[in-house]
C-alpha cells in the first residue's frame, strides 16, 4: 500500500521594511506562493526590555502588514522548498540566534541586528540542507542582500504604490505586487 504525500511548497524570502531616518529592517518571510501576497510567517529581531530577541508572527494577507509603523520596500526571493512553513521556522529557531553573538557591522542601509539574524538564518538553512545557494552567494551573502535592497529601492522609486519581488539569483525579471 503506497502512501500519498501532499507536497507543501514554501517560498523563502527576505522582506525589507523602512521608516524615515532609520536603516532598513530585514525579516525572513515564508509564503505558500511566489508572489508573497500571503505571508504565513515573518521572522526578525525586535528590541524588548530584555534586549534584542528573535520574533515570529503571521503577516496576514500582505507582507505590508508585518509592522504598521514600517513601510514595505520589497522582497528578495531566496528559494522554494517542499516543506511546510512551520518546519522551516522551527529549523531557524533551532539555530538559537542570540543578540550577544551578533556580528554587527555599521551599515547605513540595513539594521545591524536584523541583518545579522537574516544572514545567519539563511546560512543555517543552507547548512541544514533546507535550501541550496551557490557558493559565491553564500560567501558574499551580505553583499547580495545589500544589492537586493538597492535594486528594490530603485524599483520602489519608479512604482511607489507597488512593492517588487526580485530573485537573489538574478534569474528573472522583477514582479510587482500592490500594497494593500
C-alpha positions as CSV (number, residue, x, y, z in Angstrom):
1,X,0.0,0.0,0.0
2,X,1.5,3.3,-1.0
3,X,1.0,6.4,1.0
4,X,0.2,9.6,-0.9
5,X,2.2,12.6,0.3
6,X,0.8,16.1,-0.1
7,X,3.6,18.3,-1.2
8,X,3.6,21.6,0.5
9,X,5.6,24.3,-1.2
10,X,7.1,27.2,0.8
11,X,8.8,30.2,-0.7
12,X,11.5,31.8,1.4
13,X,12.4,35.4,1.0
14,X,13.8,38.4,2.7
15,X,11.5,41.4,3.2
16,X,12.9,44.9,3.7
17,X,11.0,47.5,5.7
18,X,11.9,51.1,6.3
19,X,10.8,54.2,8.2
20,X,12.2,57.7,7.7
21,X,15.6,58.3,9.2
22,X,16.4,54.6,10.1
23,X,18.2,51.8,8.3
24,X,16.1,49.0,6.7
25,X,14.7,46.3,9.0
26,X,15.0,42.8,7.4
27,X,12.7,39.9,8.0
28,X,12.7,36.3,6.8
29,X,9.3,35.7,5.1
30,X,7.7,32.3,4.4
31,X,4.9,32.1,1.9
32,X,2.9,29.4,0.1
33,X,3.0,31.4,-3.2
34,X,5.8,33.0,-5.2
35,X,4.1,36.4,-5.2
36,X,4.4,36.6,-1.4
37,X,1.0,38.2,-1.3
38,X,0.0,36.0,1.6
39,X,2.8,35.5,4.2
40,X,2.5,32.6,6.6
41,X,5.3,33.7,8.9
42,X,7.7,36.6,9.3
43,X,10.8,36.3,11.4
44,X,13.1,39.1,12.5
45,X,14.6,40.6,15.7
46,X,13.0,43.2,17.9
47,X,14.2,45.2,20.8
48,X,12.5,44.5,24.1
49,X,13.2,45.4,27.7
50,X,15.4,42.2,27.7
51,X,17.4,43.4,24.6
52,X,17.3,42.1,21.1
53,X,15.2,38.9,20.6
54,X,14.0,36.8,17.7
55,X,10.3,37.3,16.9
56,X,8.0,35.3,14.6
57,X,4.4,36.3,13.7
58,X,1.9,36.0,10.9
59,X,1.6,38.8,8.4
60,X,-2.0,38.1,7.2
61,X,-2.9,38.7,3.6
62,X,0.0,41.1,2.8
63,X,3.7,41.4,3.8
64,X,2.9,45.1,4.2
65,X,1.0,44.3,7.4
66,X,4.1,43.0,9.2
67,X,4.6,46.2,11.3
68,X,2.2,49.1,10.9
69,X,4.9,51.7,11.5
70,X,7.2,50.3,8.8
71,X,6.9,50.6,5.0
72,X,7.5,47.6,2.9
73,X,10.2,48.2,0.3
74,X,10.1,44.8,-1.4
75,X,11.1,41.1,-1.2
76,X,14.2,39.3,-2.2
77,X,13.3,35.7,-3.1
78,X,15.8,33.2,-1.8
79,X,14.3,29.9,-2.8
80,X,11.5,27.4,-2.8
81,X,11.3,24.2,-0.8
82,X,8.8,21.3,-0.4
83,X,8.4,21.7,3.3
84,X,5.7,23.4,5.4
85,X,6.4,26.9,6.8
86,X,6.3,25.8,10.4
87,X,9.1,23.3,9.8
88,X,11.3,25.9,8.2
89,X,10.7,28.4,11.0
90,X,11.4,25.7,13.6
91,X,14.7,25.0,11.8
92,X,15.6,28.7,12.0
93,X,14.6,28.9,15.7
94,X,16.8,25.9,16.4
95,X,19.9,27.9,15.5
96,X,19.3,29.8,18.7
97,X,20.3,33.2,17.5
98,X,21.5,35.5,20.3
99,X,22.0,39.2,20.0
100,X,25.1,38.9,22.2
101,X,26.7,36.8,19.4
102,X,25.6,39.1,16.6
103,X,28.2,40.2,14.1
104,X,27.1,43.8,13.8
105,X,28.7,45.9,11.2
106,X,27.8,49.6,10.8
107,X,25.9,49.8,7.6
108,X,23.7,52.9,6.9
109,X,21.4,50.8,4.7
110,X,20.5,47.9,6.9
111,X,19.6,47.5,10.6
112,X,22.6,45.6,12.1
113,X,20.7,43.1,14.3
114,X,18.0,42.1,11.8
115,X,20.7,41.9,9.1
116,X,22.8,39.5,11.2
117,X,19.7,37.4,12.1
118,X,18.6,37.1,8.5
119,X,22.1,36.3,7.2
120,X,22.6,33.6,9.8
121,X,19.1,32.2,9.3
122,X,19.7,31.8,5.6
123,X,23.2,30.2,6.1
124,X,21.7,27.9,8.7
125,X,19.0,26.8,6.2
126,X,21.9,26.0,3.8
127,X,23.8,24.1,6.4
128,X,20.7,22.0,7.3
129,X,20.2,21.4,3.5
130,X,16.8,23.1,3.6
131,X,17.8,25.5,0.8
132,X,20.7,25.5,-1.7
133,X,22.5,28.6,-2.7
134,X,25.6,28.8,-5.0
135,X,28.8,29.0,-3.0
136,X,29.6,32.6,-4.3
137,X,26.2,33.8,-2.9
138,X,26.8,32.1,0.5
139,X,30.3,33.6,0.7
140,X,29.1,37.1,-0.2
141,X,25.6,36.9,1.2
142,X,25.7,40.2,2.9
143,X,26.7,42.0,-0.3
144,X,23.9,40.2,-2.2
145,X,21.4,41.3,0.4
146,X,22.6,44.9,0.2
147,X,22.5,44.8,-3.6
148,X,18.9,43.4,-3.4
149,X,17.9,46.3,-1.1
150,X,19.4,48.9,-3.5
151,X,17.5,47.3,-6.5
152,X,14.2,47.1,-4.6
153,X,14.6,50.8,-3.5
154,X,15.2,51.7,-7.2
155,X,12.0,49.8,-8.2
156,X,10.1,51.5,-5.4
157,X,11.0,54.9,-6.6
158,X,9.5,54.2,-10.1
159,X,6.4,52.5,-8.6
160,X,5.7,53.8,-5.1
161,X,2.2,52.2,-5.0
162,X,3.7,48.7,-5.5
163,X,6.4,46.6,-4.0
164,X,8.7,44.5,-6.1
165,X,9.9,40.9,-5.7
166,X,13.3,40.1,-7.1
167,X,15.4,36.9,-7.0
168,X,18.7,36.8,-5.2
169,X,20.0,34.7,-8.1
170,X,19.0,37.5,-10.6
171,X,17.5,34.8,-12.8
172,X,14.1,36.5,-13.5
173,X,12.6,39.9,-14.0
174,X,11.1,41.8,-11.1
175,X,7.5,41.1,-10.3
176,X,5.3,43.9,-8.8
177,X,2.5,43.4,-6.3
178,X,0.1,46.0,-4.9
179,X,0.5,47.2,-1.3
180,X,-2.9,46.7,0.3
